[in-house]
Every structure is written in C-alpha cells, then in structure tokens.
C-alpha cells in the first residue's frame, strides 16, 4: 500500500509469483501488469516501498523450462528498482554470482539505505526438481551468497554485511 495516496483511492502493488508486479490506483478495483524492464524471470517474491516512493522487488530463482520443457537450466534471482511508480524497472547488480534474494526493506529514515535478505547455496534438485536432476546425471549444489546485503546509495552498490552461508528470510 502506498500510504502517501488518499484513503479510498489508494495505490496498491501486488507481487505475483511467476507473473510479476500488478498495480492498482483505485483501491484495488482494477489492476494493471507493470513488468516493463523485468526480464524473463517474473517470480516476484517481495516488494518494498521506500519513504521517498522508490519501489524495490526481489525475484526468486526459478527453473528456465525453455520451450516448455523441463531441464537443468534455471534463472538466477534478481533485484529491481522503480523510481516511477512501477512504470519501469531497473535491474540492480547485487552480486556477480547466482543468488536467491528473498526480502528487501529500506531504512525508514534514509531511503538510500537498503537491506536485502538472501538464502545461501541450494541443491539444484530443490530448484528444478529431483526427477529432472536424476534423469540428467545427478544433483549438484548451486553456490549462492546468502546472508544480508546492504546498499547505502539507493541500490547502486552493495556489500555483504552478514554471513554469506546463512539463509536469511527477512531483515
């Protein structure tokens, strides 16, 4: 809920896993898909609104399923920022490794300070399915940096501030 909008005519956002971001400007009576700039992976897991109105979303890793066929390929997680009410999204470069961002939140007193909770390494079978990994040579671990990342410049740069081997759900 964008609390800066008027009661009875609130702007609402909904993160819909495997669909993306929906926005309503009429208290939820109608909704529009707002995925401009979000890449092929639309498994949006979390949305956060900073005090200055900037939106941030986390996108969970998911199987790629190219051409509708199950396989070992997967999309990494992602983090995006919107400074125009969700009309367009910019990917943020948190880490060069595959990662599993879960929850993002901003400091209520400083919209440039952002905290990102991430899960650590996971088994490929947990992502694409045990039947797929068995049929294609076996399971492997996907190395991912977990823990907590922080940005102090609105999401332009990030640093790890808590154990990368931990599964952190929220800050």
N, C-alpha and C positions, 0 to 999 in steps of 0.2 A: 504494500500500500504506500503510495506516495503521499505522505502526511502533509505535504505543502499544498495539496489540492483541496478544494472545498468539499465538506461533507455533503453527501447527496449527489456529488458529481466527481467522485474520487477517480484518480488514475490508479489502476491496478496492473500488476505484472504477474504472470504465471509461468514458471519454469516447467515445461512438459517434456519428460524424458523421451527421447527419440523423435521429438517434434520441434523443439526449440523454445522460443520466447513468444508469449502472447501478451498483448496489451489491450486494456480497456480504458477508455476515457469517460465512461458514463456509468460508473459504479458497478461494472460487470454485466451490464445489459447486452453489450456487443463486444466482440473480441476480434483483434487483427493479429496475424502472424507477423513477427518482427525479426526476421533472420538475416537481413542484409549484412553481409560480411562474415557470417558464421559459416565455416567450411562444412565439408560433407558430414562430419560427426555432429549430430544435433541432440546428443544425450545430455541435455542441460540438467544439472544436478542441484544447483543452488543459484540464487540471485540475491544481490545486496544493493541497497541504495545508500550512497554516502550523503552526508549532511549537505553537500554542495549540489546534490542531484545526480552525480555521476553514478551510473549503473555498472555493476560487475557481475559476471556469471562464471560459474565453473561448469565444465563439460567433462563427463566421465569417459574413460577409455571404453571402447566397445569393439566387438568383432566387426571386421570390414564387410564380410559377406558380399564380395564382388559378384556381380551378375546374378545375385540372389542365391549363390551357392555358399555353403558353409566352408570355412577354411581356417588356416592358421594365422592369417593376416588380421591385424587389429589397428584401430586408430588410437593414438595416444590421447590423453586428456588435454584440455586446453582451458585457458582463462581469457576472457574478453572484457573490454571496457566500452561503454557507450556514453558519450557526453551530450547526446541529442535526444534523450528520452527513448532510446531503443530503436531509433530510425536506422541507425547503422552501428556496426560493432567492429572493434579493432582488436586483433589478437595480441596478447601480451606475452613476451618472451620471459618466462619464469626460469626455465632450466632447459639445457640442450638435450637432456635425457628424456625418455618417455616418463610420464608422471601421471598420478591419479589425484587430481585436485578434488576436494570434497566440499569444503565450506570456505566462504570468503566473507570477511567483515572489515569495516573501516572504523577507525577511531572516531567517535562522535565529536570530539573536539578538534580533529585535524583530518580532513578528508583525504589528505595526501598520504596518510599512514594507513596501510592495508595489511591485514593478516590473512594468510592462506593456509588452511589445514590440508595435509596430503597423507594418503596412505603410502606405505613403503612397498617394497617388492612383492609381487604376487605371482602365483603359478599361472602359466599360460592356460591351463585347463580351467581355472576359475574364470577366465575371461571368454574363451571361445568354446569351452565345453570339453569334458573328459572324453566323450565319444570321438570328437574331432582329433584331439591330441593322440589318442590310442591308434586311430586309423592312419595317422601321418607321422609315425615314428617316435612318439612319446612326449611326455610333458617336460617343460623346462621352466625355469624361474625367469621372470621378466624383471631385471633390475630397475627399480624406480626409487627416486629420492622421496622419502616421506617426511614426516615431521611438520615443522611450521616454517613458512617463508614470510618475510616482511619486505614491504616496499615503503620507502619514505618520500617518494617522489611521484605519487599518483599511479604507480604501476609500471613506470618506465624501466626501473631496475629492481632486482630482488636479491635478497640474501637469506640463507638458511640460518634460523635462529634457535632451532630445537632439533634434537637427534634425528638424523635422516633415516634411521632404521625403525622409527616408530610409526604406528598407524594412528594418526590424529584425525578425529572426526570434526571437531569444531574448536574455535578459539573464542 
